[in-house]
Amino acid sequence: MKILALEASTTSAKSMLFDTETQESVVETRRFEVDGPDTSVRNAESIYSQLMALGREAAVGQEVGLIALSGTWHGLTVRDAQLAEISPVQEWSYAGAQDLCAGLREDEEFTEWFYRRTGCMVNAIYPAFKLMLLRRTGVDISGGLALDQSSYTFARMTGWRATSVSQASGTGLLNAETCEWDQEILRRLGLEDVKLPELVGAEATAPLNAEAAALLGLEPGAAVLIPGPDGGMNQVGNAATSPGEMTFSMGTSGALRLAAEAPAFSPRMSTWSYRSPVGWLSGAAASGCTNCVDWAKDRLFEPGTTYADIEPQLSEQPRDLPLFMPFLFGERCPGWQDQRRGGFLELHPSHTRADLYQAVLHGVTLSLYHCYRELTDLNGTPDRIILSGGVLSSPFWTQLVADVFGTPMELSELQHSSVVGAVRMGLRASGMDEDQPAFRENNREVVRPRPEFADYYAAEFERYLEGYSRTHPSKEPIL
């Protein structure tokens, strides 16, 4: 059987065509074209069309038995009964509700109640608060259907207004105990008149309709798998679904996800609790990762400079670097301060462009280590950590991560592990073994921390925590 996986990630469309008989897979990616200056706000139909166009290049003329869908958590678009736009897609990175959420967080009782009910924090990334913002800014969402990009794509492909429990767990509208839409949350937020998609299991499918089939160059009727979130699919793709196994993805944003037996709630509300397609996840995520590194490269170096050009300029030797606070895109875990701002501290005239760039790598890594410490305080030390994402293209940064965390990192050989996860879920839904030879990673490379650097990075983390504390948004300015 041939399975076509389609993913709408934060920045790109991705496709994988996998043949279970030959074990061959073909992966294609293409950066989305997004109109307007704010790439966190997108036209759902445009993204759908671009995803279908990429899928057609992979699937046209093929006998595809199943189509699996993956996409981001936390996106929101409101549609009418015919799926026409009431509001565009606001992706996870859209921060419009940050002031609204800052005000709500002043009510500590409500904030803790919401966290323990949903596994989500009062933060601008969540669709719950994006819906509130739409209403407060005069958008008529009464009777509108709240979807994310992947669920919109599924509805366009099948006509079924449905989503998976895993996808819904990142909305702030799902009850973490019952895994049903939480009517009390909707009432407290004034969203009772908003329609929500039907909740189904991670292996539910519907037949491909004629319109979508024509776009893909396929015959109608192929099974389309309910979409799942790329974060959860990453866990499935890396076969890290047993409790105690952690995936650590460092892409546009950074995320640590630990497979757990049950929902886990931090006493400091510093972590989140969502569902993967196959179980619970206890996790923490940072909005700033390779997006901060891209920002630094583009602003510190001449046009045309590559990461490979910069790598030899970096130094492993302990020295006095600036302190970078990686909150250019606000803060998610552990402090959930959407209004945090990024920047450099402790700059000296002697610091070079390479020093500033390296400080960005350090700051991003220390921020994620901060998240890791919160997760291990809550869940204990993971049995293993599987590292993936753009970080692996930099040997310097990969080693830095192992040194700062002080623990071995298994390097994932799967370049697109979330898309592989979608294929694995497609195999499950088809009653086939998801343990296909093409996806086995029996001898992952392991990067180990260097003990001679342990004291240096421990001191750097303390310096980071001090900088983190004094740059809290609530700090009064010194006049």
N, C-alpha and C positions, 0 to 999 in steps of 0.2 A: 504494500500500500504506500501511496505517496501522501505526505502530510505537508501542508503549506502553513507556516507560522507567519503571522503579520504583527508587527509591533509599532505603535506610535510612542516613541520615547520622548524625553524632554526636548531634544533637538532634531531627531532624525526618524525617518521611516526605515524599518528593517524588515527583511523577508528571509525566510529559510525554507527551501524545498528539500524535504528529507524522504529518501526511498528506503523502506524497511528491508527490501530484498537485496539491494546492492550496498546498503549502508552509506550511500553517497549523499552529501548535503551541499547545497549551494546557497551561500549567504550574500545578500546585497544590502547596502545601506545608502541612503540619500538624505542629505540635510533638508529639512523642511524650508520652504519659502514662506515667510510670514510677513504680511503687510503691516506697516506701522512701526513706530519706534519701540513699542513695548512688546517684546517677543513672548511675554508671559500671558498675553491675551491673544487668542487665535480664533480663526473662523473654522468651526467644526466641519463644515462641508468641504472646505479647502483641504484640511488635513486628511479627511476621508478620501477625497479624490486623489491626493498625492500618494496615500497608502495603497489605494487600489491600483494606481498606475504602476507602482513598483511591484506589487503582487502579480500584475499581468505579465510583466517581463519574466517573472519566474515560472508562472503557471500556465501561460497560454499554450494550448495544444497538449497539455498533460492530463492524465487521468488522476485527478486529486480526489482522495477519498474523504479527507477531513481538513478543515481550516481552523487553526487555533489562533486566538487573539490575546495579545498582551499590551499593556500600556501603563501609564503612570498612576500612582495613587494621588488623591486629593484634588483632582480637576473638577470643574463644575461648568456646565452649560444648562440653561433652562430653555425648554422647547415647548411648542404648543402641541395640540392633538395630532397635527400632521407632521411633526418634527421640525417645523419651521422655527427659526431662531427668535427667542425672546431676549436672550443674552448670549454673547459669545463664550467660548471656552476660556475660563480663568484657570491657568495651570497652577500646580503646587507653589510655584515661585511668585505668584501674584500676591502682592503685599498690601492691597488696597484696604483691607480690614484691620490693619495693625492698630490704628487709633481706637477703633471700636473695641478690639480685644483688650487693649491696655486698660480701657475703662472697665470692662467686665471683670478683669483680673483683680481689680481693687476689692471686689466682693470675694473674699477668700473662701467663704462657705460655698458659694456657687461654683467657684473654680474647682475645689476638691470634689464636690458632688458630680460635676460634669466629667472630671477625669476618671473617677472610680466607676462611673456608669458606662462610659464609652471606651476607655483606654486611650483617649485623645486629650490633648491639652487645649485650653482656651488660647488659640493662636490663629493667625490670619491664614495659614495654609489650608485650614479645614473648610470644606464646602458649607458646613453648618453656618459659619460666620460670613462666608461670601454671600450666602442667601440673605442673611440679615442685612448686609451692606447694600445689596441690590434694592431691597425694600426701602431702606432708609434714604436711598438716593433717588427714589421716585420710580423705580422700575416696577411695573405691575407683574408680579410673579404668581398671583392668585390663579390656581388651576394649572399652572405650568408644571412640566415634568422635569425634575432634576436628574441630570445624567452627567457622566464624565465622558471624555472623548471615546474611550474604548466601548462603553455601553451604547453611545450614540452610533458608533460604527457597527456594533452587533445589531442594533435596531434597524439600521439602513440595509444590512445584509440579509436580515431574516424577517423583519416586521415585528419582532417580539421585543417589547419594552421590558427587559429583564437585566439583572446583573448578578454577579456572584457574591456570596457572603464575604469572601476574601476582599473583593474590590470595595464592597460597602464598608468594611471595617475601618477604612481610612477616611470616612466622611464626617465623623463626629455625630452621626445620626443613628448608629447601630448600637443596640444594647449589647455590651460585652458578655453578659451572662446568658441571655436568651438567643443571641445572634438573630434578632428580629429588629425591624425598624422601631425605634423607641418613641412611643407616642408622647410620653411625658417630656422628653427633650424637645420634641416639636412644639408642644404646648408652651414650655417655658421660653422658647426662642421666638414664639409668635409665628410659627411656620406650619400650622396645622392644615392650611389650605394649599400647601404645595404637594404635588403628586410625586411619588417615588416609584422606581421600577420594581417589578416583582423580584423577590429574592429566591435564588435557586442554588443548588450545589455546584461544586467546581467541575463536575463532569457532565452537566446538562448541555444538550445540543439542540439545534433547530436547523431545518433545511435552508440551504442557500437559495434566495429568491432569484427570479429571472433577471431583474435589473442589475443586481450585483454580479451575477454570473456573467453577464455581457461585459461588464467592466473588467472582469478578470480573464475573459476568454475561456470560460469553463461552461460546462453544462449545469443547469439548475439542479438542485437537490442534494448536493454534497453536504455533509454534516458540518455545521459551524459551531465550534465550542464556545461556551460562555466565556467572556474575557476575564483574565486574572491580572493582578498588578505585577509590574516588572520586579518589584522588590521580593514578592512572594515567589514568583517564577524563578528568580535567581537562586533561591534556596532549593527549589525542586531541581533546577538545572545542574546544580553542583552536588546533588544527592546528599544534601546536608539537612535532612528532615528529622533525624532522631534527636530527642532532647539532649542538650549539651553541645550540639554542633552549631558553630557560628560561621556565617558568611560576612565578609567585610568588603563592601564594594566602594571604590573610590573613583567615581565618575564626575559628572557635572556637580552633583552633591555627593556627600559621603554618608554611608549607612552601615551600622552594625546590627545584625539580626541573629538572635539566638533562638533556636528551636526549643520550645517549652511544652510542658505537659498541660499547662493551664494558664489563664491570664495572670500576669504579674504586674503589680502596681507599686511603684516607688513611693516610699513615705515622703520624699521630697518632690514628687511629681516630675522627675527629671527624665523619665523614659516613657516609651509608648508601648501599648499592647494591641497588636492587630492579629488577623488571621492570615496565614498563608493558604494556598489551595488545599493543603493537606494537614494543617495543624496550627497551633498557636505560635506566635513569635513575640519575644520580648526584645525590644529594639531601641535604638537611639540613632538620630540622624542629624547631620549638620548641613545647612544650606550652602556653605562655602567649601568647595573642594577644587576640582580642576577648573571650575569657572573663575576662581581667584587666581589660579596659575596662568590661565589664558589672559586674564586682565593684566597681570604683571608683565608677561612677555610682550604684550602689545604696547604697553606704555613705557617700558624701560629700555627696550631694544629697537634697533632700526627695523623698518619693514623688510620682510623676507628672512629675518633671523629665525632659525628653527630651534626646536628644543635640543636637537643633537648638537647644535652650535653652542648652546649655553652649558650643556652638561659638563664639559671639561673645565669650565670656569668655577665650578663648585668645589668646595673643600670639605673633607671629612674631619679635619682637625678641629677640636674645640676652640672656639674663639668668640669674640664679642660681636654678636650680630644684633641688628635691630630686633625689636619684638613686634611681630605682626599679629593683629587681632583680625581673624578671618571672617568678619561679619559684614562684608560688602552687601550681602543679600539678607541681612537680618540674622537672628538666632533662632534655631529650633531647640534641640537638646544641648545641654541639660537645663538651661535657664528659661527657654521659651520666650525670650524678649524680642518680639518682632522689630522693635524700634532700635535695637542695638546697631551701631555703626562700626565699620572696620577701619583699619588704618595702622600706621607705623608708630611705635613708641620707642623712645631711647635712641633716636638717630644721632649720629655724630658726623662731622664733616668728612671723616676718613672713609665712611661707608661707600662702597661702590655699587654700581647697578647689579653686579652679580651677588653682592651681599644682600641687597634688598630682595632680589629674586629668591635667594636661598632662605631668607627669613620668611617668605611666603610659604615655602614648602614646610618649614619648621612650624609656623603658626597653624597651618591647616592640620598637620599631624598631631600637634599638641591638643588642639581643640577636639579632635576625634578620640584621642587618648583620654581626655576629660570625660567624654561620653562613655568610653569603655570602663572607666573606673566606676561610674554610676551603675552600669549594667552588672559588673562583677560584684559590687556591693549587694545588689538585689538578688542575683541568681547564682553566684559563685563563679569560679574560673571555668571557662569553656573547655571541653575536651580537645577541641582543635579549632583553628581559625583558617578559613579559606579566603585568600585575598584575590580580588579581581578588579578590573577597570583600568582606566588610563594610567594609573600609577605604575603599572607593570612595564610601561614603555620607558620608564626611567629607572635604571639600576640604582642610581644614587638615592632616589626617593624611596624605592622599595626597601633598600637596606636601612634607610632612616626610619621607616615605619617599624621594622622589626626591632631596631635599637631603642626607639622611644617606648614601645609597648613592652619590651623586655620578654618577648615570647616568640617562639617559632611561628612563621607564617607559611602555610601551604599556598603555592601560586597556582591559580586555576589556569588550565590550558585551554579552557573554553573561552573563545573571544567574545561570544555573545551568549552568556549563560542564561539570561532571562528568556531568550528566544528558544534555546535548547529546552528550558523548563516548559515553555508552551508546547513544544513537540512532545515532551514526556507526558504532559497532561492529556494531549491528544491521543497518545498511545493508550493511556489508562481508560479514557472514555470509549475507545474502540475495543477494549477487552484484550489488549496486547501487552506484552511485557515492556515496561518502560526502560528496563536495563538493556539498552541496545549497545552492541560492541563499539559503535562509532562514538558513543558518549562516555565511555569508561576512561577514567583517569587513574590508572593503577600506580603510577610512579610520578606523582607531582613533585616538582622541585620545591625544596623547603629552604627558606632564608631564615637564618638564626641570628639572634641578637649577639652583639660583641660585648662581652662583659667589661672590657676596658673602657667602654663609653657609658656605663650604667650611671656612675656618679654625675657625669656631666649632664645627661639628659634628665636625671632626677632634679638637679638644680634648675635646669631650664624649665621644667614643668612647674616648679614652685614660682619661678619668675613669671611664667604665663598666668598662673592663678592670681598672683598679685595684680598683674595688669588687667585681668578679667574682672577682678573685684572693683578696681578703681575706675573702670570704664562702664560701669552699670548705668543704664539710661536714667535711673532715678537719682544719680549723684547730682548734687547741686553744683553749678559752675562756680569756680573761684573768681571773685570780682577784684 
